[in-house]
């Protein structure tokens, strides 16, 4: 009986071992979007990786800029770094020189960041850029001989170059001047945190009644307390100005008030004290 059990166990072991030997181990491509592709890699170059899926012979080409790591069937791993040469075209900055317009100033998108959560607002970045642009137009007489570049032209050129409020801080100012074709640039940034507070107001009303003998006084007082919650905006505005690639003005300022739009006051204050502003 025992010999039969031993023979059965040996046969099962041989079957499992033979099956394991027959299963081909696969390579694994881990993409930057966390997708895992199990495959057989056929060819690799500096730009692409060619592979085939299990049970298929057709080879698929994948750009290395989309790959984070490859775990080969042999046990070796290879990590891929992102560089300017292999970055995805959708995220790369294309520096194309525009015709230079001397004595022209451009307003960049204004990053609007909650420094507590590090969240950015695209809508507020456009709004802040538009507000600063309008302030420059209103004070155009004080900026002479500078001309303000139309905001649509600025944003169109930035869009074609793959630049927006998210990567504007990472782009060299020399590249921005080439892309926009201007010799003057204003780069501002609005950072803020939010705090909560509450206020309480009490209102009292009452009446008094005097008895006939003028000795006893009866009063009836009513008091009402109203409480309200307030949100305080703690801003810091950064304001930089460049001319021909050189920073000529750099200041930061906290608004006096902690209300929602108080950052605008700081923008106005810093603009009026910048080198391009001439009092008249």
C-alpha positions as CSV (number, residue, x, y, z in Angstrom):
1,X,0.0,0.0,0.0
2,X,2.8,2.4,0.9
3,X,4.7,1.6,-2.3
4,X,1.6,2.5,-4.4
5,X,1.3,5.9,-2.5
6,X,5.0,6.6,-3.1
7,X,4.7,5.7,-6.8
8,X,1.6,8.0,-7.1
9,X,3.4,10.8,-5.4
10,X,6.5,10.4,-7.7
11,X,4.2,10.4,-10.8
12,X,2.4,13.6,-9.6
13,X,5.8,15.3,-9.0
14,X,7.0,14.4,-12.5
15,X,3.8,15.7,-14.0
16,X,3.9,19.0,-12.2
17,X,7.7,19.4,-12.9
18,X,7.2,18.6,-16.6
19,X,4.3,21.1,-16.8
20,X,6.4,23.8,-15.1
21,X,9.2,23.2,-17.5
22,X,6.8,23.6,-20.4
23,X,5.5,27.0,-19.3
24,X,7.6,29.8,-20.8
25,X,8.3,32.6,-18.4
26,X,7.4,36.1,-19.8
27,X,8.9,39.5,-19.7
28,X,7.0,42.3,-17.9
29,X,6.8,45.9,-19.1
30,X,5.7,48.3,-16.4
31,X,4.4,51.5,-18.1
32,X,4.4,54.9,-16.5
33,X,0.6,54.8,-16.3
34,X,1.1,51.6,-14.1
35,X,-0.2,49.3,-16.8
36,X,1.7,45.9,-16.8
37,X,2.2,44.1,-20.1
38,X,3.3,40.4,-20.0
39,X,5.0,39.6,-23.2
40,X,8.1,38.4,-25.0
41,X,10.5,41.2,-25.9
42,X,12.1,40.7,-29.3
43,X,14.1,43.9,-29.8
44,X,15.2,47.1,-28.0
45,X,16.6,50.4,-29.1
46,X,17.2,53.8,-27.6
47,X,13.7,54.9,-28.8
48,X,11.5,51.8,-28.9
49,X,10.9,48.3,-27.5
50,X,9.4,45.7,-29.7
51,X,7.4,42.8,-28.1
52,X,4.8,40.1,-28.9
53,X,1.9,39.0,-26.7
54,X,1.5,35.4,-25.5
55,X,0.2,33.2,-28.3
56,X,0.9,35.8,-31.0
57,X,3.7,36.4,-33.5
58,X,2.9,40.0,-34.4
59,X,5.4,42.4,-32.9
60,X,4.2,45.6,-31.3
61,X,6.4,48.7,-30.9
62,X,6.3,50.9,-27.8
63,X,8.1,54.2,-27.2
64,X,10.5,54.0,-24.3
65,X,9.2,57.3,-23.0
66,X,6.1,55.4,-21.9
67,X,8.1,52.7,-20.0
68,X,9.0,52.9,-16.3
69,X,10.7,49.5,-15.9
70,X,11.1,46.1,-17.6
71,X,11.4,42.9,-15.6
72,X,12.9,40.3,-17.9
73,X,12.1,36.6,-17.6
74,X,15.8,36.0,-16.7
75,X,15.3,38.0,-13.5
76,X,17.1,41.1,-14.6
77,X,15.3,44.5,-14.4
78,X,15.9,47.7,-16.3
79,X,14.6,51.2,-15.3
80,X,14.0,53.9,-17.8
81,X,14.6,57.6,-17.0
82,X,12.6,60.5,-18.5
83,X,14.8,63.0,-20.3
84,X,14.2,65.9,-22.7
85,X,15.2,63.6,-25.6
86,X,12.7,60.8,-24.9
87,X,9.9,62.7,-23.1
88,X,6.4,62.2,-24.6
89,X,5.7,64.8,-27.3
90,X,2.5,65.8,-25.5
91,X,4.4,67.0,-22.5
92,X,7.5,68.4,-24.2
93,X,8.3,72.1,-24.8
94,X,8.9,73.0,-28.4
95,X,11.1,76.1,-28.5
96,X,10.3,77.9,-31.8
97,X,11.5,81.4,-32.1
98,X,8.9,84.1,-33.0
99,X,9.7,87.4,-34.7
100,X,11.2,89.6,-32.0
101,X,9.1,92.7,-31.2
102,X,11.3,95.2,-29.3
103,X,9.8,97.2,-26.4
104,X,7.0,94.6,-26.0
105,X,5.9,93.1,-22.7
106,X,4.0,89.8,-22.3
107,X,2.1,88.5,-19.3
108,X,2.5,84.8,-18.5
109,X,-0.2,82.6,-17.0
110,X,-0.2,83.1,-13.2
111,X,0.0,79.9,-11.2
112,X,-2.6,80.0,-8.4
113,X,-1.7,77.5,-5.8
114,X,-3.1,76.4,-2.5
115,X,0.2,75.9,-0.6
116,X,-1.6,73.8,2.0
117,X,-2.8,71.1,-0.4
118,X,-0.6,72.0,-3.4
119,X,-3.7,72.1,-5.6
120,X,-3.6,74.4,-8.6
121,X,-6.5,76.0,-10.3
122,X,-6.4,76.4,-14.1
123,X,-9.4,78.7,-14.1
124,X,-7.9,81.0,-11.5
125,X,-4.5,81.0,-13.3
126,X,-6.3,82.4,-16.4
127,X,-8.3,84.8,-14.4
128,X,-5.2,86.2,-12.6
129,X,-3.3,86.5,-15.9
130,X,-6.3,88.3,-17.4
131,X,-6.5,90.7,-14.4
132,X,-2.8,91.6,-14.6
133,X,-3.1,92.1,-18.4
134,X,-6.0,94.5,-17.9
135,X,-4.1,96.4,-15.3
136,X,-1.3,96.9,-17.7
137,X,-3.7,98.1,-20.4
138,X,-5.3,100.5,-18.0
139,X,-1.9,101.9,-17.1
140,X,-0.4,101.8,-20.7
141,X,0.3,105.5,-20.6
142,X,2.6,104.9,-17.6
143,X,4.4,102.1,-19.4
144,X,5.6,104.0,-22.4
145,X,7.5,103.1,-24.6
146,X,6.4,99.5,-23.8
147,X,3.6,97.9,-25.7
148,X,1.6,95.1,-24.1
149,X,1.3,91.9,-26.2
150,X,-2.2,90.8,-26.8
151,X,-3.2,88.1,-24.4
152,X,-4.6,85.8,-27.1
153,X,-1.3,86.0,-29.0
154,X,0.6,85.1,-25.8
155,X,-1.5,82.2,-24.9
156,X,-1.7,80.9,-28.5
157,X,2.1,80.8,-28.8
158,X,2.5,79.2,-25.4
159,X,-0.1,76.5,-26.3
160,X,1.7,75.7,-29.5
161,X,4.9,75.3,-27.5
162,X,3.2,72.9,-25.0
163,X,3.4,75.4,-22.1
164,X,0.6,76.2,-19.6
165,X,0.3,77.2,-16.0
166,X,1.5,73.8,-14.8
167,X,5.0,73.9,-16.4
168,X,5.5,77.7,-16.9
169,X,7.8,77.8,-13.8
170,X,10.0,75.0,-15.3
171,X,10.6,76.8,-18.6
172,X,13.7,79.0,-18.9
173,X,12.9,82.7,-19.3
174,X,15.2,82.8,-22.4
175,X,13.0,80.1,-24.1
176,X,9.9,82.0,-23.2
177,X,11.2,85.2,-24.8
178,X,12.1,83.3,-28.0
179,X,8.7,81.6,-28.1
180,X,6.7,84.9,-27.5
181,X,9.0,87.2,-29.5
182,X,9.2,89.8,-26.7
183,X,12.0,91.4,-24.8
184,X,10.0,92.0,-21.6
185,X,8.1,89.5,-19.5
186,X,6.0,89.6,-16.3
187,X,5.9,86.4,-14.3
188,X,3.7,86.4,-11.2
189,X,2.5,83.7,-8.9
190,X,-0.3,83.6,-6.2
191,X,0.1,81.3,-3.2
192,X,-2.5,81.0,-0.4
193,X,-3.7,79.0,2.5
194,X,-7.2,79.0,4.0
195,X,-8.2,79.3,7.7
196,X,-11.6,79.2,9.3
197,X,-12.9,81.6,11.9
198,X,-16.2,82.5,13.5
199,X,-17.8,85.6,14.9
200,X,-20.7,86.0,17.3
201,X,-23.0,89.0,17.7
202,X,-25.5,89.5,20.5
203,X,-28.5,91.8,20.3
204,X,-30.6,92.6,23.4
205,X,-34.1,94.2,23.8
206,X,-36.2,94.7,26.8
207,X,-39.0,96.7,28.6
208,X,-39.4,97.9,32.2
209,X,-42.6,98.3,34.1
210,X,-42.7,100.5,37.2
211,X,-45.3,99.8,40.0
212,X,-47.6,102.5,41.4
213,X,-45.5,102.9,44.5
214,X,-42.4,103.3,42.5
215,X,-40.6,100.6,44.5
216,X,-40.9,97.5,42.4
217,X,-39.5,97.3,38.9
218,X,-40.3,94.5,36.5
219,X,-38.2,93.9,33.4
220,X,-38.5,91.6,30.4
221,X,-35.2,91.3,28.5
222,X,-34.7,89.3,25.3
223,X,-31.3,88.6,23.8
224,X,-30.4,87.0,20.5
225,X,-26.9,85.7,19.5
226,X,-26.0,85.2,15.9
227,X,-22.9,83.2,14.9
228,X,-21.3,83.0,11.5
229,X,-18.3,81.2,10.0
230,X,-15.7,83.0,8.0
231,X,-13.0,81.9,5.6
232,X,-9.8,83.8,5.6
233,X,-7.5,83.8,2.6
234,X,-3.8,84.2,3.6
235,X,-2.1,85.2,0.3
236,X,1.5,85.7,-0.8
237,X,2.0,87.3,-4.2
238,X,5.3,86.8,-6.1
239,X,6.1,89.3,-8.9
240,X,9.1,89.0,-11.2
241,X,10.0,91.1,-14.2
242,X,12.5,90.2,-16.9
243,X,14.2,92.2,-19.7
244,X,16.3,90.5,-22.4
245,X,16.6,87.4,-20.2
246,X,17.7,89.2,-17.1
247,X,15.6,89.6,-13.9
248,X,15.2,93.3,-13.3
249,X,12.6,93.3,-10.5
250,X,11.6,90.6,-8.0
251,X,9.3,91.3,-5.1
252,X,6.7,89.5,-2.9
253,X,3.9,91.0,-0.9
254,X,1.1,89.9,1.5
255,X,-2.2,91.7,1.0
256,X,-3.4,93.9,3.9
257,X,-6.8,92.1,4.0
258,X,-7.6,88.4,4.1
259,X,-10.5,88.4,1.8
260,X,-11.0,86.3,-1.4
261,X,-9.8,88.9,-4.0
262,X,-7.2,90.8,-1.9
263,X,-4.4,89.3,-4.0
264,X,-5.4,91.8,-6.7
265,X,-4.4,94.7,-4.4
266,X,-0.9,93.3,-4.1
267,X,-0.6,92.9,-7.9
268,X,-1.5,96.6,-8.3
269,X,0.9,97.7,-5.6
270,X,3.9,95.8,-7.0
271,X,3.2,96.8,-10.6
272,X,3.2,100.5,-9.6
273,X,6.6,100.1,-8.0
274,X,8.2,98.2,-10.8
275,X,10.9,99.7,-13.0
276,X,8.6,99.9,-16.1
277,X,6.0,102.0,-14.3
278,X,6.5,105.8,-14.8
279,X,4.3,108.1,-12.7
280,X,2.5,110.9,-14.5
